[in-house]
């Protein structure tokens, strides 16, 4: 893809859908002109054009929440872009991980399970407590209670694994995964943070990694 192949609108802009490289979550929708796109491709970090301020702005230039570009893909008509990024901090100016957090509609019968969706639900119980919710109860009790549950569920996984009972082990692993996500939300750790760490380990020599951890 070349910049000259793209179809910018009458204002010289093209929409850019910014997506988390690891989780595939849509982070924001912004606009680029030719200069912003050229800067993005040259520097490797997102740069957009502000329609309200009528000027270029590099994501994270004041907040530090930069977005390292992995790929830029144009659609079939060359009039829209998908920009996959590795983000350093929240994508939204509100402090949210994604700008898309105002749920308008969800069909529970048709919504497939996903870890990002579960994490958003858990984090939502922290920011918007719900009476009768076990997740809200954990957040209200605080980190000591959450860590206690993580410890208890870890022990249950070990016991089930020792019995070589696959069904029970899967059940206990699910419990542990849920409570770990509660702990992550309490500490402000995101799925992208963990995924990025795992990605770094993938390219580290095992011997070097083990020596570093001693």
C-alpha positions, 0 to 999 in steps of 0.5 A: 500500500502506498499513500498515493493509492488511498482515497482521502475525503474532501477535507483530506482525511481518512478514518483510522480504526486503531486496534490492539495488536494482542487482544484485537480490541478496537481502541479508538477511531481517529483521522489522519491526513497525508502528513499524519500518516507519513509521520506514523509510518516514518516514526512507527507511532500513531499520529493523527489529525485533530478535526476540532483543533485542526492540527496534527497530534501524536498520541501520547505526546502529553500523556505518555500513552503512546501507540507503537504501530505494528501494521496498517491495512487499507480496506477494499476501497482504500478509504479507511485504515485499520492500525494495529498497535501495541499500546503503552497505557490507556487509549482513551483520554478518560483513562479507559483502556478503550474509547468504546466502553458505553454499551448500547446493546448486547444480545446475551444469547448471541454474544460469544465468550471472550477474555476481553469481554469478561475482563471488561465486565469484572472491571465494570463492577469496580467502577460501577458497583452492582448490589448483590454482585460477588465481583463487587463484593470482592472489590469492596473487601479489598486486596487482602480478600482478593489475594486470599481467594486467589490463594485458595483457588490456586490450592484447589487447582493443585488438589484437582491436578494431583488427582488427575481429574480433568473435569475438576481441574478445568473447573478449578482453573476457571475459578482461578482465572476469574479471581486472577482477573479480579486481582488484575482489575484491582491493580490496574493490570490489563490483559494486554499487559500480560499478553505483552509480557508473554510475547517478550518471553517468547523471543527470550532464550530460556537459559537467559530467562532462567538466569535472570530470574535466579 
